[in-house]
Structure formats: structure tokens, C-alpha cells
Amino acid sequence: MKKTLPLLLLSASFLTTVHAQNDRFAYAITDVAKEGAGWNALRKIDLQTGAYSDVLLNGSNEQVVFDAVSKKQLSLQADARWGNLINTPFSTGVAAAAYDKKNNRLYFTPMFVDQLRYVDLKTMKVYYVADQAFSKSGNMHNDEGKIITRMVIAPDGYGYAISNDGNTFIRFSTGKKSKIEHLGALVDDPSNHGIPIHNRCSSFGGDMISDDNGKLYILTARNHVFTVDVESKVAKHAGSISGLPGNFTVNGAVVNADGSLLVSSAVDGNAYYVVNPKDWSAGTYNATAIYRASDLANSNYLSSRPENNEVMKTIPKAEDIYAKLISVYPNPVTENKITLQFSKVPQGDYTIELVDVLGRSVQQKRITINLEEQAQVIDINKSNTKGVYLVKVFDRDKQSVFTQKVMVQ
């Protein structure tokens, strides 16, 4: 496996304090053999002791699998290139997995198979989402950029997955019926000069974790860390990890019970490392035996709540007042037009303002809301530079009642 393929997202919050989590254990994708690199075995690791379970599932063995919708046994055909191997659960190796604690499932996708699959961890039966292509990227054998190596279940209950090159961003439901949505490509924050999210040398590989507000974190194979805003799809370079050996590629990462991060490598089997999310510094994790792992997964989130021993009341910001009553689409903006949908907003006069990343007002429009449901189309000046903008709405008293980040492409 190339170093750029399997790497896991590191999760952290630089301006906040981490809090205790719930999961003491994590699931690890390893080889059946300690020194192997097939990424075909599922194990469980105790985060406190470092002890591994025996193999819970040998994903390269042929076995009965089931359709995720009908729950009936699937009848599978051999592949011209891979033969019956393509039909085994982990088939071409797994570098992206996510633990769904609510349904006790481990979701995953094989690296060269465009299909979402999951293990029911109660029965150990394996289900394939056979009625929908996962990424719609077609043949991945000669294009590592298409491979899905980053996956997580976020606090909203949805799963999120991102390809190596950042051009495929996916959301999928985890309920009775899996619905797969293709959200488009990630876009770079203007501050990412020199380290774009799509760059193979710096930004391929990895996986994701989430904080408790739903922000996603990507740790790339070269140890660059990006945060991803789900709504705007903006990826912002946030730093890199220090203190790792030169040959250590971070292929798995989970949040520990104490809020630190445990990271594994698919290349270096000498040690795992614990990463402090406050400064991204790494120290050796003490364990009696180490399996190289292409991925780790549990349900812990990095906390974005400030540490405070007193119970504090949260006062909503002014711009959050109509957060659920106004929506903006499309996002990203591709044809110099956006639509604001107003739903049950109090009637009256309002001002819509477009603000650039430097806080400058670049466009304003006054409107009157006189209907319970009303849409307002805004033509964006073609002279506006591509990038991130804020769409703000002010009431007639000039109080901000809504703010939404958009990307103009």
C-alpha cells in the first residue's frame, strides 16, 4: 500500500479544551498476520491497556453476505480481474471505516470497490448497499485520487466520506435504509496558500474524525491537518503533527477517553502515538504488542466546548435568531446567483449584505418580506473575486439576524 493511501483524520480543536469521551475501545483494520499489509482483518483494541482482541472478522474469507435494503442473501458474480476476491467483505483492502454506535455497525468501503458496506457487530453479518454506487467515480484501479480513505459518523447521525483528492464528498444515512448523497468537491479556504486540499504530495490519504459540533478534521498522509465545514465544503489548513518518526504515516486515529488522540500507522509497526490536540505534539503510546493498522474507528468526538466548572446559560447570538427560518442555496455558488428562502420570518423590511473574508461589504440589497414563504434571488456581481463570503441579513433596526458562509466559484 502506498504511503499516501491510508491515513486517518486527526481530530482536534486548537482554541478549545477537550473533554472526557465514552468509548474505551476502538476498532482496528489490520492484517491477519502481525506483519502483514492486507488490511483484511477486524480487531478491537482496548485504548487503556493497548491489548488487541482476536480477529473478529476475516474480511478476505468468502462468506454469505446480505443486501442492506432487503436483508436477503446476495447472489454475487466473480469479477474479471479480481475473481471471487471482489465479493469478500474487505476484498481489495479497507482504509476507511466508521463506527455507528447507535446501530452498532461498522461502516466501510473497500479501496477499489465503489460500494458502501457495513458489519452488524451484534450478529457479525455483513451487508452491502448494492442498489447505489458509493462515490460514482467509476474504475479506481489506475487513479488513487478517487479512492475513499476518509470516513466518520458525525454527531448528526450521518456518515461522511471523502476521496483522496478531495473531489468527492459524500454523506450517507445510517438508519434502516442507506441514502447516499454526493455533496460535490471540497474547496480551499483562501488561507491555504501552498497547501491545497487537492494536492497529492501534501493532502492525499487519511480519514476523518468529528468534533461535537459536526466539524470534520482530516489528517493527511503527510501529517497535514485540515478542518472541513460541512455546509460550505470549505477545507482549511490547520497545522501539522510534530514528534512523529520520519517514516510514520498516520493511517488511523481515534479520540481517547481523556480527549487525546491515538494514531496508528500502516507502514511503521514499532509504536502507536498519542497526540495532544492543543499543540499537535505526539508522544509514544505504551503497548505490549503493535499491529500495523490502516484505520481506527470509534464513536468519540473531539469536544469544542470550553472547560468551565460552572453551569452557564447559552445566549444565542443575534445572527442565530433566524438560523432555522432562512436558508441559502446553492452552495457553492457557480452561476453568480444565490437564493434566500424565508420561512415564517416576521414581515417587514430587511437588508441582505454580502461580506468578503476581510469584513468588507461588497454588495447590499433591501427587500420586504410580506409572505409566510418567500424566496429572494440575489445576482452576485461578476466582478466579485472567487472565494468565501458571508451572506448576512439585517432587520429594519440594523440588527444582524442571520449569517451564512458561502463559497463563490
Residue, then its C-alpha position, 0 to 999 in steps of 0.5 A: m500500500k502506498k504511503t499516501l493511501p491510508l491515513l486517518l483524520l486527526s481530530a482536534s480543536f486548537l482554541t478549545t479544551v477537550h473533554a472526557q469521551n465514552d468509548r474505551f475501545a476502538y476498532a482496528i483494520t489490520d492484517v491477519a498476520k502481525e506483519g502483514a499489509g492486507w488490511n483484511a482483518l477486524r480487531k478491537i483494541d482496548l485504548q487503556t491497556g493497548a491489548y488487541s482482541d482476536v480477529l473478529l472478522n476475516g474480511s478476505n474469507e468468502q462468506v454469505v453476505f446480505d443486501a442492506v435494503s432487503k436483508k436477503q442473501l446476495s447472489l454475487q458474480a466473480d469479477a474479471r480481474w479480481g475473481n471471487l476476491i471482489n465479493t469478500p467483505f474487505s476484498t481489495g483492502v479497507a482504509a476507511a471505516a466508521y463506527d455507528k454506535k447507535n446501530n452498532r455497525l461498522y461502516f466501510t468501503p473497500m479501496f477499489v470497490d465503489q460500494l458502501r458496506y457495513v458489519d452488524l457487530k451484534t450478529m457479525k453479518v455483513y451487508y452491502v448497499a448494492d442498489q447505489a454506487f458509493s462515490k460514482s467515480g467509476n474504475m479506481h484501479n489506475d487513479e488513487g485520487k478517487i479512492i475513499t480513505r476518509m470516513v466518520i459518523a458525525p454527531d448528526g447521525y450521518g456518515y461522511a466520506i471523502s476521496n483522496d483528492g478531495n473531489t468527492f464528498i459524500r454523506f450517507s444515512t445510517g438508519k434502516k435504509s442507506k441514502i447516499e448523497h454526493l455533496g460535490a468537491l471540497v474547496d480551499d479556504p483562501s488561507n491555504h496558500g501552498i497547501p491545497i486540499h487537492n494536492r497529492c504530495s501534501s493532502f492525499g490519504g487519511d480519514m476523518i474524525s468529528d468534533d461535537n459540533g459536526k466539524l470534520y478534521i482530516l489528517t493527511a498522509r503527510n501529517h497535514v491537518f485540515t478542518v472541513d465545514v460541512e455546509s460550505k465544503v470549505a477545507k482549511h489548513a490547520g497545522s501539522i503533527s510534530g514528534l512523529p518518526g520520519n517514516f510514520t504515516v498516520n493511517g488511523a486515529v481515534v479520540n481517547a477517553d481523556g480527549s487525546l488522540l491515538v494514531s496508528s500507522a500502516v507502514d511503521g509497526n514499532a509504536y502507536y502515538v498519542v497526540n495532544p490536540k492543543d499543540w499537535s505534539a505526539g508522544t509514544y503510546n505504551a503497548t505490549a504488542i503493535y499491529r500495523a493498522s490502516d484505520l481506527a474507528n470509534s464513536n468519540y468526538l473531539s469536544s469544542r466546548p470550553e472547560n468551565n466548572e460552572v453551569m452557564k446559560t447559552i445566549p444565542k447570538a443575534e445572527d442565530i435568531y433566524a438560523k432555522l427560518i432562512s436558508v441559502y442555496p446553492n452552495p457553492v455558488t457557480e452561476n453568480k446567483i444565490t437564493l434566500q428562502f424565508s420561512k415564517v420570518p416576521q414581515g417587514d423590511y430587511t437588508i441582505e449584505l454580502v461580506d468578503v473574508l476581510g469584513r468588507s461589504v461588497q454588495q447590499k440589497r433591501i427587500t420586504i418580506n410580506l409572505e409566510e414563504q418567500a424566496q429572494v434571488i440575489d445576482i452576485n456581481k461578476s466582478n466579485t473575486k472567487g472565494v468565501y463570503l458571508v451572506k448576512v441579513f439585517d432587520r429594519d433596526k440594523q440588527s444582524v439576524f442571520t449569517q451564512k458562509v458561502m463559497v463563490q466559484 
